[in-house]
């Protein structure tokens, strides 16, 4: 073994950190092969040779001066006194070059010029690629020049487009893209004028373009859909298991048009229950490799904005052929379970079926029957609910984590202006559907995964990182709750207990959001690592192929498995690429949905400008704290620069804004009263002013702040906009 080589390998894994010999000794396998003194001597020799830098008497770090690294732009600051791009975890600062219009997320190659203990300096060698080179913004006129100003505040540049727009386009919102010109430099090209800022259609289309959503279908795809037969061929009745005489229902939102899941129930002679989870058989109509299939894959998911749905499949498929509408024979793919009264699985069967839904319930209708215990379907729904409770209790007993944040929908007037906010209240009718969908997803996955030979689409949710759990623990302790991290069982138990105490309260929504953020993100992948939050060893998505492409893939894999358990449908590398694409599209859709909700919340809040409302501090940052307003449901910012009674700073460790002199705290969970100062629909932001604050925990109560004008001691953090092409 070459000791110096092993040490350099170690330091290249931690290029921005410094270590002493004892730390290296404990972090590597060297302690089993060599003495501590030998490590220290080798470190000194490497420092003398210029490979390492001796930071202190005993600590060493990698000498990165003169070396080049591939890096990701993490931060861009354009203040006149700090013109640097922050890349790499080691905080290497690089002078900004507007030649490339660098943006957060860009991949670059940098060369290190100077190395210091806390940060280093470098130069940009090459721009490799950018994640986001197209964006939405506003066309503005400044003196004699015309500029494009991106809506996204993370994009620091303004682009000179004087020669590229018409006079009547000034003031409009537009969609633009950075392209490389003949000189090899990027320049902005206006792709589409979207309309007037603040107009509903303009803002919704801004969101659609901002997140790169795909609207509509090609003529070829529409033609392919229209040619699909509306009548089920006679031979399909012979091939499939017939469930048409079994009592079957659907339960969906009132405004739903695609019913992709149904439940059947019958009591068997032995006293057990047979529950059928029937899912629309989209794979029968959408064949692999078809135009419909290709376009569905590109979208990967349906998107639900506040005023519209952008479907993954054409309306004929999603709303008619594959919608399990009442009183119609429909093709389904089913997971059928024999359950005892405790929800234990006695037998299970999977396969293609013919079903006939006998009743379409809204969630509200089903819930009314469950609560009042009357009606023709009362016993049917009550039995399903009892079995769902048994499944749910078993899941929670096994450690399933069930934090849910509040969802809302809007009532819009004829001009698409929000006139009412309606929280989505989850009751037993919602939960029983979810419990049986979870069961089907879990058992389908388990069936295929146990073969260990068939590449499969897993819905994977990794374990949370320890540092994030520690942050969650520290945050909960500031609210007076103890989270036990001594072992996984204790963690799941105490987190569940905290959830039960605060569920349904404003604090519950806050804790749910922070707990969810502390967890890893669920993704699609061909590697099975289980689903941490659900506490399932096997989990996939099988139950929504109308709106999720991975579910369609799982249907195909399952059918192939049932026909020939040894035949592979998707090769692993192909599956990995497809899963990654679907995960990315899912994130885009989720971000767009949140953006459309935020837009309508800001618009709704505009009617309350000047009013004082109650809220809860929902976020704390270096520039202020965010407040979730209780009745309006929107989130706004109280800027740190507007807290004039002290010089406040962000105390990251304690999740609070802290006054240097008064030691006043503003922390997550605090109840506050705020005045709505201003709303900005274009940027989807709300500015607030603090009126009073009441501590959630044991801190002092603070009321009636005096706001002194012109306080020179208040710390302000402003960002000076730089005209990219004006420089």
Wavefront OBJ file of the C-alpha trace (Angstrom):
o trace
v 0.000 0.000 0.000
v 1.246 3.493 -0.921
v 0.293 5.653 2.080
v 0.600 8.988 0.247
v -1.645 7.780 -2.573
v -4.282 6.627 -0.088
v -4.153 9.970 1.729
v -4.567 11.929 -1.505
v -7.558 9.767 -2.441
v -9.078 10.650 0.911
v -8.537 14.403 0.477
v -9.960 14.352 -3.059
v -13.189 13.049 -1.521
v -13.250 16.125 0.753
v -11.587 18.856 -1.364
v -12.774 21.787 0.737
v -12.208 20.392 4.220
v -9.193 20.153 6.531
v -8.276 17.202 8.768
v -5.651 16.211 11.288
v -3.998 12.796 11.388
v -6.279 11.521 14.155
v -9.435 12.391 12.188
v -8.109 10.635 9.080
v -7.103 7.679 11.235
v -10.668 7.274 12.545
v -12.460 7.928 9.219
v -10.511 5.433 7.097
v -9.336 1.827 7.160
v -5.755 3.004 7.689
v -6.064 2.446 11.456
v -5.991 -1.287 10.792
v -2.792 -1.075 8.758
v -0.573 1.748 9.966
v 0.400 3.903 12.982
v -0.909 7.415 13.656
v 2.594 8.903 13.609
v 3.237 7.503 10.136
v 0.093 9.236 8.842
v 1.194 12.575 10.320
v 4.655 12.222 8.774
v 3.165 11.423 5.345
v 0.874 14.455 5.617
v 3.874 16.738 6.234
v 5.713 15.266 3.252
v 2.690 15.830 0.991
v 2.519 19.433 2.209
v 6.228 19.936 1.404
v 5.595 18.507 -2.065
v 2.739 20.991 -2.631
v -0.026 18.385 -2.779
v -1.522 19.477 0.557
v -1.699 22.760 2.466
v -0.840 22.783 6.161
v -3.619 24.989 7.554
v -2.535 24.824 11.218
v 0.107 22.915 13.176
v -1.836 19.695 12.841
v -4.511 20.257 10.160
v -4.096 19.730 6.425
v -6.275 20.258 3.350
v -5.984 19.469 -0.356
v -4.033 22.014 -2.390
v -6.421 22.813 -5.237
v -4.540 25.844 -6.602
v -3.902 25.480 -10.330
v -6.285 22.541 -10.641
v -9.503 22.581 -12.684
v -12.839 21.260 -11.485
v -16.264 20.717 -12.932
v -18.697 22.634 -10.744
v -22.280 23.789 -10.405
v -23.233 27.434 -9.958
v -24.951 27.649 -6.585
v -25.360 31.385 -6.095
v -24.989 34.592 -8.062
v -24.632 38.009 -6.432
v -24.490 41.200 -8.440
v -23.797 43.827 -5.796
v -21.152 46.251 -7.029
v -18.913 45.270 -4.108
v -19.274 41.499 -4.467
v -19.251 40.395 -8.075
v -18.720 36.665 -7.621
v -20.333 33.409 -8.613
v -20.382 30.849 -5.841
v -19.649 27.314 -7.058
v -18.735 24.062 -5.347
v -19.477 23.173 -1.750
v -16.031 24.567 -0.838
v -17.190 28.092 -1.696
v -14.975 28.938 -4.624
v -15.687 32.447 -5.881
v -15.407 33.220 -9.566
v -15.760 36.682 -11.138
v -18.984 36.953 -13.102
v -18.772 36.957 -16.872
v -21.904 38.092 -18.710
v -20.476 36.457 -21.810
v -22.317 33.310 -20.722
v -25.119 34.881 -18.649
v -24.376 32.359 -15.916
v -27.345 31.097 -13.907
v -27.898 29.027 -10.810
v -27.625 25.360 -11.795
v -25.240 25.900 -14.710
v -22.395 23.410 -15.122
v -18.988 25.053 -15.537
v -15.274 24.262 -15.432
v -13.250 26.501 -13.139
v -9.574 26.847 -12.351
v -8.531 27.598 -8.777
v -6.268 30.659 -8.506
v -6.041 31.225 -4.755
v -6.936 29.038 -1.799
v -7.910 30.268 1.661
v -9.143 28.582 4.816
v -12.855 29.367 4.391
v -13.116 30.024 0.671
v -11.051 30.212 -2.492
v -10.926 32.250 -5.714
v -10.994 30.935 -9.253
v -11.637 31.776 -12.876
v -14.173 30.502 -15.367
v -12.519 28.215 -17.920
v -15.548 26.897 -19.780
v -19.343 26.923 -19.634
v -20.614 23.362 -20.102
v -24.390 23.468 -19.913
v -27.311 25.168 -18.249
v -30.400 23.598 -16.748
v -32.679 26.509 -17.610
v -32.041 28.520 -20.762
v -35.642 29.492 -21.483
v -37.892 31.551 -19.253
v -40.836 33.895 -18.910
v -40.456 37.615 -18.299
v -41.599 41.123 -19.107
v -40.532 43.437 -21.935
v -39.723 46.899 -20.544
v -38.389 50.157 -21.947
v -35.558 51.956 -20.129
v -34.716 55.349 -21.704
v -33.829 54.453 -25.309
v -33.267 50.733 -24.832
v -35.688 47.797 -24.496
v -34.965 44.966 -22.079
v -36.358 41.549 -21.222
v -36.612 41.099 -17.428
v -37.137 37.456 -16.296
v -39.875 36.800 -13.734
v -37.601 34.355 -11.911
v -35.635 36.418 -9.417
v -32.911 33.768 -9.384
v -31.999 34.899 -12.901
v -29.980 38.074 -12.273
v -29.658 39.316 -15.832
v -31.684 41.733 -17.906
v -31.309 41.262 -21.659
v -31.046 43.995 -24.257
v -33.574 43.167 -27.013
v -33.945 46.652 -28.505
v -33.716 45.470 -32.108
v -35.904 42.394 -31.647
v -39.322 43.636 -30.545
v -42.094 45.814 -31.885
v -43.180 48.960 -30.065
v -46.613 47.460 -29.276
v -44.938 44.529 -27.494
v -43.411 46.775 -24.805
v -45.018 46.047 -21.441
v -46.118 42.545 -22.465
v -45.086 39.257 -20.875
v -43.182 36.911 -23.158
v -41.491 33.543 -23.337
v -37.833 33.727 -24.391
v -34.869 31.463 -24.916
v -31.105 31.894 -24.835
v -29.546 30.813 -28.114
v -25.941 30.835 -29.326
v -25.293 33.397 -32.050
v -22.774 33.281 -34.917
v -20.003 34.603 -32.645
v -20.502 31.735 -30.199
v -22.061 34.006 -27.555
v -25.540 33.604 -26.062
v -28.271 36.055 -26.989
v -31.969 36.199 -26.181
v -34.643 35.230 -28.679
v -38.317 36.039 -28.019
v -40.281 32.870 -28.759
v -43.844 33.948 -27.922
v -45.672 37.045 -26.689
v -47.988 35.879 -23.891
v -50.060 39.001 -23.219
v -50.620 41.666 -20.581
v -49.211 41.076 -17.064
v -51.941 40.346 -14.518
v -54.352 38.950 -17.113
v -55.528 35.469 -16.100
v -54.738 33.720 -19.380
v -51.369 35.473 -19.578
v -50.367 34.393 -16.075
v -51.532 30.790 -16.488
v -49.710 30.499 -19.818
v -46.660 32.033 -18.141
v -46.718 29.139 -15.659
v -47.185 26.600 -18.455
v -44.162 27.972 -20.343
v -42.114 28.609 -17.179
v -42.201 24.933 -16.239
v -41.982 23.592 -19.773
v -45.345 21.830 -19.715
v -46.567 20.182 -22.906
v -50.088 21.160 -23.948
v -52.291 19.430 -26.470
v -51.573 16.509 -28.771
v -50.334 16.120 -32.315
v -52.801 15.546 -35.131
v -51.414 12.011 -35.451
v -52.114 11.255 -31.768
v -55.645 12.674 -31.975
v -56.294 10.594 -35.112
v -54.947 7.480 -33.388
v -57.249 8.085 -30.401
v -60.291 8.744 -32.574
v -59.755 5.456 -34.423
v -59.942 3.412 -31.200
v -63.175 1.348 -31.100
v -65.785 2.560 -28.616
v -67.377 -0.872 -28.335
v -65.521 -3.581 -26.423
v -64.686 -6.459 -28.837
v -66.514 -9.718 -28.100
v -63.252 -11.659 -27.683
v -62.215 -9.461 -24.744
v -65.197 -10.759 -22.752
v -63.844 -14.261 -23.211
v -60.268 -13.398 -22.222
v -61.054 -11.592 -18.996
v -62.466 -12.391 -15.567
v -66.027 -11.080 -15.411
v -66.883 -8.857 -12.420
v -69.961 -7.205 -13.923
v -72.460 -8.712 -11.464
v -70.300 -7.915 -8.403
v -71.421 -4.685 -6.617
v -68.950 -2.037 -7.808
v -68.700 1.719 -7.224
v -66.442 4.711 -7.856
v -65.760 7.565 -5.409
v -64.205 10.708 -6.877
v -64.209 14.509 -6.538
v -67.419 16.240 -7.617
v -65.808 17.816 -10.691
v -63.902 14.687 -11.795
v -64.290 13.531 -15.380
v -61.869 10.596 -15.434
v -62.708 7.785 -13.019
v -59.650 5.550 -13.119
v -60.347 3.378 -10.051
v -63.343 1.441 -8.742
v -63.980 -0.818 -5.751
v -66.053 -3.982 -5.653
v -67.128 -5.896 -2.545
v -68.782 -9.208 -1.822
v -69.036 -11.408 1.266
v -67.724 -14.945 0.650
v -69.281 -18.155 1.967
v -66.535 -18.506 4.583
v -67.400 -15.087 6.026
v -64.380 -13.312 4.563
v -64.592 -10.324 2.256
v -63.509 -10.074 -1.365
v -62.437 -6.548 -2.268
v -61.601 -5.774 -5.869
v -59.427 -2.784 -6.712
v -60.228 -2.163 -10.368
v -58.052 0.176 -12.415
v -58.801 1.402 -15.941
v -56.936 -0.794 -18.435
v -55.178 1.986 -20.326
v -52.536 -0.435 -21.646
v -55.203 -2.150 -23.775
v -55.841 1.075 -25.702
v -52.397 2.723 -25.605
v -49.942 0.331 -27.213
v -46.195 0.488 -26.614
v -44.433 2.539 -29.280
v -47.604 4.133 -30.680
v -47.846 7.898 -31.224
v -50.200 8.073 -28.229
v -47.672 6.213 -26.122
v -44.766 8.414 -27.191
v -46.625 11.631 -26.394
v -47.927 10.267 -23.088
v -44.347 9.370 -22.134
v -43.071 12.842 -23.014
v -45.665 14.382 -20.704
v -45.355 11.543 -18.143
v -48.189 12.974 -16.048
v -51.365 15.002 -16.176
v -51.081 18.481 -14.682
v -53.800 20.063 -12.559
v -53.719 23.864 -12.590
v -56.333 25.966 -10.812
v -58.464 26.502 -13.920
v -57.627 23.554 -16.166
v -56.230 20.088 -16.532
v -53.429 19.374 -18.982
v -54.118 15.668 -19.569
v -51.515 13.025 -20.302
v -53.892 11.325 -22.730
v -56.516 12.682 -25.162
v -60.031 13.240 -23.847
v -61.520 10.278 -25.717
v -59.289 7.942 -23.719
v -59.157 9.671 -20.335
v -62.800 10.793 -20.118
v -64.578 8.109 -22.118
v -62.894 4.814 -23.077
v -60.869 4.480 -19.872
v -63.153 6.353 -17.486
v -64.984 3.811 -15.300
v -68.306 5.566 -15.732
v -71.441 4.120 -14.092
v -73.732 1.745 -15.964
v -71.162 0.946 -18.652
v -69.027 -2.158 -19.236
v -65.365 -1.231 -18.931
v -61.996 -2.925 -19.346
v -59.973 -2.991 -16.140
v -56.787 -4.339 -14.623
v -57.640 -5.611 -11.166
v -56.073 -6.545 -7.853
v -58.538 -8.698 -5.925
v -58.065 -9.520 -2.250
v -59.721 -11.950 0.126
v -59.554 -10.264 3.529
v -60.664 -11.406 6.962
v -62.447 -9.014 9.318
v -59.058 -7.731 10.582
v -57.864 -6.794 7.118
v -55.459 -9.754 6.870
v -54.854 -10.953 3.314
v -55.963 -14.568 2.903
v -55.708 -14.751 -0.901
v -54.977 -12.378 -3.765
v -55.415 -12.398 -7.542
v -54.216 -10.043 -10.292
v -55.392 -9.850 -13.876
v -57.446 -8.236 -16.605
v -61.186 -7.951 -15.990
v -64.500 -6.635 -17.276
v -66.344 -4.501 -14.719
v -69.606 -2.565 -14.553
v -69.727 0.305 -12.067
v -73.213 0.466 -10.575
v -72.907 3.796 -8.792
v -70.777 6.921 -9.035
v -70.302 8.675 -5.664
v -68.713 12.011 -4.948
v -66.595 12.078 -1.795
v -69.238 14.226 -0.136
v -72.046 11.780 -0.977
v -70.087 8.771 0.277
v -69.117 10.613 3.458
v -72.757 11.553 4.173
v -73.755 7.880 3.924
v -70.918 6.838 6.249
v -71.922 9.457 8.802
v -75.691 8.906 8.616
v -75.693 5.124 8.037
v -78.603 5.172 5.635
v -79.201 4.576 1.952
v -78.997 1.636 -0.428
v -75.179 1.520 -0.320
v -74.810 2.074 3.416
v -73.683 -1.448 4.378
v -71.394 -1.646 1.348
v -69.565 1.590 2.266
v -69.511 0.854 6.016
v -67.912 -2.546 5.392
v -65.270 -1.041 3.105
v -64.596 1.631 5.720
v -64.142 -0.939 8.522
v -61.679 -2.917 6.384
v -59.873 0.319 5.428
v -59.503 1.210 9.109
v -57.957 -2.213 9.752
v -55.469 -1.731 6.903
v -54.660 1.804 8.098
v -54.128 0.784 11.718
v -51.814 -2.005 10.628
v -49.834 0.441 8.502
v -49.457 2.907 11.377
v -48.530 0.085 13.758
v -45.714 -0.790 11.350
v -44.442 2.792 11.541
v -46.065 4.528 8.561
v -45.560 8.300 8.757
v -48.663 10.258 7.834
v -47.982 13.995 7.726
v -50.352 15.808 5.402
v -50.384 19.503 4.541
v -53.637 21.277 3.761
v -54.826 21.347 0.156
v -57.125 24.033 -1.210
v -59.223 24.720 -4.280
v -60.781 27.925 -5.573
v -64.194 29.057 -6.619
v -63.632 31.279 -9.667
v -66.080 33.763 -11.151
v -66.832 34.150 -14.871
v -63.605 36.147 -15.276
v -61.525 33.485 -13.478
v -61.082 35.742 -10.465
v -60.937 33.786 -7.174
v -63.935 34.644 -4.986
v -63.694 31.837 -2.435
v -61.023 29.531 -1.010
v -62.189 26.035 -0.096
v -59.907 23.755 1.938
v -59.994 20.113 0.894
v -61.067 18.287 4.049
v -59.971 14.635 4.088
v -62.491 12.389 5.775
v -63.173 8.639 5.836
v -64.471 8.553 2.257
v -61.134 9.915 0.994
v -59.070 7.715 3.279
v -60.793 4.430 2.456
v -60.055 4.916 -1.242
v -56.436 5.755 -0.420
v -56.050 2.696 1.838
v -57.165 0.267 -0.864
v -55.016 2.002 -3.487
v -51.995 1.677 -1.179
v -52.798 -2.003 -0.717
v -52.971 -2.617 -4.479
v -49.771 -0.679 -5.141
v -47.924 -2.565 -2.433
v -49.062 -6.057 -3.382
v -48.554 -5.637 -7.146
v -45.016 -4.515 -6.437
v -44.377 -7.387 -4.031
v -45.618 -9.950 -6.561
v -43.152 -8.873 -9.251
v -40.249 -7.852 -6.986
v -39.985 -11.261 -5.334
v -38.925 -12.748 -8.690
v -35.783 -10.562 -8.483
v -35.309 -11.013 -12.241
v -37.844 -8.671 -13.814
v -36.808 -4.994 -14.131
v -39.557 -3.093 -12.330
v -40.677 0.500 -11.740
v -40.493 1.167 -8.016
v -41.886 4.189 -6.211
v -38.866 4.647 -3.976
v -38.601 6.804 -0.881
v -35.162 6.823 0.725
v -34.304 7.241 4.390
v -33.913 10.854 5.532
v -30.422 12.203 6.095
v -29.352 12.337 9.722
v -28.579 16.066 9.679
v -32.079 16.851 8.421
v -33.609 14.714 11.158
v -31.532 16.587 13.719
v -32.819 19.872 12.303
v -36.387 18.556 12.577
v -35.764 17.416 16.154
v -34.304 20.805 17.132
v -37.202 22.644 15.509
v -39.827 20.520 17.257
v -38.077 21.055 20.572
v -38.384 24.833 20.139
v -42.148 24.174 20.012
v -42.049 21.989 23.109
v -42.217 18.549 21.444
v -39.673 15.757 21.877
v -38.624 13.704 18.844
v -36.747 10.552 19.829
v -33.938 9.724 17.380
v -32.388 6.932 19.434
v -33.667 4.331 16.953
v -36.014 4.158 13.979
v -38.932 2.649 15.910
v -38.764 5.418 18.527
v -38.512 8.068 15.801
v -41.588 6.816 13.960
v -43.562 6.458 17.197
v -42.799 9.919 18.588
v -43.295 11.612 15.213
v -46.698 9.942 14.941
v -47.629 11.061 18.459
v -46.669 14.660 17.656
v -48.724 14.490 14.463
v -51.801 13.293 16.376
v -51.532 16.185 18.843
v -51.303 18.956 16.267
v -53.207 17.511 13.274
v -55.866 19.894 11.991
v -54.345 22.987 13.604
v -52.396 25.837 11.930
v -49.323 24.504 13.715
v -50.084 21.067 12.264
v -49.805 22.353 8.689
v -46.512 24.080 9.521
v -44.979 21.010 11.158
v -46.271 18.781 8.345
v -44.583 20.942 5.696
v -41.278 21.037 7.590
v -41.407 17.307 8.350
v -42.056 16.561 4.663
v -39.128 18.812 3.658
v -36.861 16.935 6.076
v -37.593 13.697 4.233
v -36.140 12.529 0.950
v -38.215 12.992 -2.208
v -40.077 9.967 -3.539
v -38.945 9.070 -7.067
v -39.394 6.417 -9.723
v -36.435 4.078 -10.155
v -35.636 0.445 -11.068
v -33.844 -0.145 -7.733
v -36.018 -1.265 -4.826
v -35.151 0.532 -1.592
v -38.686 0.450 -0.212
v -40.855 3.388 0.752
v -39.592 4.900 3.987
v -42.584 7.099 4.871
v -45.130 4.340 4.258
v -42.894 1.731 5.948
v -43.348 -0.593 2.948
v -40.579 -2.889 1.723
v -42.226 -2.970 -1.719
v -44.117 -0.125 -3.353
v -44.996 1.021 -6.846
v -47.683 3.063 -8.615
v -50.336 0.911 -10.274
v -53.599 2.758 -9.658
v -53.614 5.833 -11.955
v -52.514 4.953 -15.510
v -54.817 7.609 -17.006
v -52.742 10.365 -15.418
v -49.328 8.809 -14.573
v -47.116 7.139 -17.151
v -45.187 4.974 -14.614
v -48.503 3.302 -13.687
v -49.012 2.455 -17.363
v -45.511 0.930 -17.415
v -46.339 -1.135 -14.315
v -49.541 -2.440 -15.971
v -47.503 -3.613 -18.950
v -44.828 -5.189 -16.758
v -47.478 -6.965 -14.661
v -49.315 -8.330 -17.706
v -46.050 -9.574 -19.191
v -45.161 -11.165 -15.846
v -48.528 -12.945 -15.621
v -48.146 -14.270 -19.165
v -44.456 -15.201 -18.952
v -42.657 -14.612 -15.597
v -39.251 -14.976 -17.266
v -39.682 -12.515 -20.123
v -38.291 -9.003 -19.661
v -40.331 -6.118 -21.057
v -37.987 -3.190 -20.291
v -34.199 -3.502 -20.108
v -32.756 -2.053 -16.896
v -30.842 0.834 -18.510
v -33.897 1.772 -20.568
v -36.034 1.615 -17.424
v -33.584 3.790 -15.491
v -33.734 6.487 -18.176
v -37.540 6.352 -18.331
v -37.907 6.501 -14.540
v -35.620 9.525 -14.342
v -37.630 11.308 -17.035
v -40.933 10.548 -15.277
v -39.568 11.792 -11.940
v -38.422 15.061 -13.538
v -41.771 15.567 -15.268
v -43.582 14.842 -12.021
v -41.562 17.551 -10.267
v -42.288 20.055 -13.050
v -46.004 19.312 -12.790
v -45.982 19.620 -9.005
v -44.076 22.925 -9.135
v -46.453 24.280 -11.779
v -49.504 23.271 -9.761
v -48.102 25.041 -6.694
v -47.262 28.114 -8.781
v -50.829 28.333 -10.133
v -52.234 28.056 -6.599
v -49.816 30.702 -5.367
v -50.803 33.005 -8.234
v -54.487 32.750 -7.319
v -53.723 33.192 -3.612
v -51.820 36.396 -4.370
v -54.672 37.588 -6.589
v -57.189 36.754 -3.849
v -55.047 38.600 -1.269
v -55.088 41.743 -3.441
v -58.606 42.477 -2.146
v -57.216 42.580 1.409
v -54.399 45.105 0.912
v -54.337 47.456 3.900
v -56.133 45.003 6.184
v -54.721 43.346 9.323
v -54.939 39.546 9.443
v -53.774 36.742 11.732
v -51.172 34.177 10.770
v -48.373 31.832 11.777
v -44.677 32.229 11.015
v -44.098 29.499 8.445
v -40.550 30.214 7.268
v -37.464 32.062 8.473
v -34.632 33.279 6.221
v -31.821 35.797 6.152
v -34.106 38.379 4.513
v -37.070 38.075 6.872
v -39.810 35.689 7.910
v -42.780 34.276 6.036
v -46.278 34.279 7.476
v -49.035 31.836 6.564
v -52.228 33.894 6.850
v -54.953 31.781 8.431
v -58.134 32.867 6.652
v -56.581 33.855 3.328
v -54.319 30.743 3.250
v -51.636 32.746 1.415
v -48.029 33.211 2.509
v -46.339 36.612 2.620
v -43.011 38.087 3.697
v -42.201 40.398 6.592
v -38.880 41.872 5.447
v -36.094 42.047 8.014
v -35.357 45.584 6.835
v -38.807 46.663 8.035
v -38.182 45.566 11.633
v -36.945 48.977 12.705
v -36.838 48.644 16.516
v -33.568 46.647 16.460
v -30.842 45.286 14.216
v -32.145 41.783 13.445
v -30.254 38.805 12.027
v -31.037 35.233 11.053
v -30.205 32.702 13.786
v -30.110 29.563 11.658
v -29.453 27.212 14.565
v -32.593 28.236 16.435
v -34.837 28.798 13.387
v -35.516 32.414 14.263
v -34.890 36.085 13.514
v -33.145 37.562 16.551
v -32.672 41.179 17.663
v -29.071 41.989 18.612
v -29.997 44.414 21.403
v -33.453 43.390 22.583
v -32.999 39.635 21.949
v -36.546 39.587 20.574
v -37.229 36.443 18.577
v -39.456 35.703 15.625
v -39.474 31.945 15.121
v -41.367 29.206 13.328
v -44.781 28.622 14.838
v -45.201 32.072 16.388
v -48.656 33.612 16.102
v -48.611 37.039 14.498
v -50.862 39.804 13.252
v -49.715 41.390 10.009
v -50.853 44.124 7.673
v -50.967 43.320 3.958
v -48.905 46.060 2.295
v -48.603 45.002 -1.334
v -49.231 42.112 -3.700
v -47.307 41.363 -6.895
v -49.201 38.966 -9.159
v -46.407 38.809 -11.743
v -43.845 37.542 -9.216
v -46.491 35.868 -7.025
v -45.355 37.638 -3.834
v -47.040 39.399 -0.899
v -45.346 42.040 1.292
v -46.438 42.207 4.931
v -45.827 44.494 7.908
v -45.716 43.125 11.444
v -48.370 44.445 13.823
v -47.994 42.112 16.819
v -46.478 38.786 17.772
v -47.245 36.115 20.326
v -44.706 33.400 21.080
v -45.771 29.816 20.667
v -43.316 28.536 23.282
v -41.947 30.006 26.497
v -40.700 33.254 24.998
v -41.990 36.681 25.936
v -45.114 38.171 24.381
v -44.358 41.128 22.114
v -47.010 43.560 20.903
v -47.447 46.909 19.135
v -44.048 47.365 17.551
v -43.085 50.958 16.813
v -41.727 51.376 13.305
v -39.233 54.248 13.306
v -38.657 55.813 9.909
v -35.133 56.314 8.644
v -33.377 54.063 11.156
v -29.784 54.122 9.925
v -28.815 51.156 12.078
v -31.218 48.739 10.429
v -29.414 46.167 8.345
v -30.502 46.147 4.733
v -29.638 43.551 2.156
v -30.405 44.719 -1.352
v -29.459 43.270 -4.673
v -28.465 45.668 -7.388
v -29.760 44.600 -10.778
v -27.181 44.567 -13.517
v -28.104 44.990 -17.123
v -26.547 41.967 -18.764
v -26.067 43.393 -22.233
v -25.524 46.944 -21.085
v -22.219 46.178 -19.437
l 1 2 3 4 5 6 7 8 9 10 11 12 13 14 15 16 17 18 19 20 21 22 23 24 25 26 27 28 29 30 31 32 33 34 35 36 37 38 39 40 41 42 43 44 45 46 47 48 49 50 51 52 53 54 55 56 57 58 59 60 61 62 63 64 65 66 67 68 69 70 71 72 73 74 75 76 77 78 79 80 81 82 83 84 85 86 87 88 89 90 91 92 93 94 95 96 97 98 99 100 101 102 103 104 105 106 107 108 109 110 111 112 113 114 115 116 117 118 119 120 121 122 123 124 125 126 127 128 129 130 131 132 133 134 135 136 137 138 139 140 141 142 143 144 145 146 147 148 149 150 151 152 153 154 155 156 157 158 159 160 161 162 163 164 165 166 167 168 169 170 171 172 173 174 175 176 177 178 179 180 181 182 183 184 185 186 187 188 189 190 191 192 193 194 195 196 197 198 199 200 201 202 203 204 205 206 207 208 209 210 211 212 213 214 215 216 217 218 219 220 221 222 223 224 225 226 227 228 229 230 231 232 233 234 235 236 237 238 239 240 241 242 243 244 245 246 247 248 249 250 251 252 253 254 255 256 257 258 259 260 261 262 263 264 265 266 267 268 269 270 271 272 273 274 275 276 277 278 279 280 281 282 283 284 285 286 287 288 289 290 291 292 293 294 295 296 297 298 299 300 301 302 303 304 305 306 307 308 309 310 311 312 313 314 315 316 317 318 319 320 321 322 323 324 325 326 327 328 329 330 331 332 333 334 335 336 337 338 339 340 341 342 343 344 345 346 347 348 349 350 351 352 353 354 355 356 357 358 359 360 361 362 363 364 365 366 367 368 369 370 371 372 373 374 375 376 377 378 379 380 381 382 383 384 385 386 387 388 389 390 391 392 393 394 395 396 397 398 399 400 401 402 403 404 405 406 407 408 409 410 411 412 413 414 415 416 417 418 419 420 421 422 423 424 425 426 427 428 429 430 431 432 433 434 435 436 437 438 439 440 441 442 443 444 445 446 447 448 449 450 451 452 453 454 455 456 457 458 459 460 461 462 463 464 465 466 467 468 469 470 471 472 473 474 475 476 477 478 479 480 481 482 483 484 485 486 487 488 489 490 491 492 493 494 495 496 497 498 499 500 501 502 503 504 505 506 507 508 509 510 511 512 513 514 515 516 517 518 519 520 521 522 523 524 525 526 527 528 529 530 531 532 533 534 535 536 537 538 539 540 541 542 543 544 545 546 547 548 549 550 551 552 553 554 555 556 557 558 559 560 561 562 563 564 565 566 567 568 569 570 571 572 573 574 575 576 577 578 579 580 581 582 583 584 585 586 587 588 589 590 591 592 593 594 595 596 597 598 599 600 601 602 603 604 605 606 607 608 609 610 611 612 613 614 615 616 617 618 619 620 621 622 623 624 625 626 627 628 629 630 631 632 633 634 635 636 637 638 639 640 641 642 643 644 645 646 647 648 649 650 651 652 653 654 655 656 657 658 659 660 661 662 663 664 665 666 667 668 669 670 671 672 673 674 675 676 677 678 679 680 681 682 683 684 685 686 687 688 689 690 691 692 693 694 695 696 697 698 699 700 701 702 703 704 705 706 707 708 709 710 711 712 713 714 715 716 717 718 719 720 721 722 723 724 725 726 727
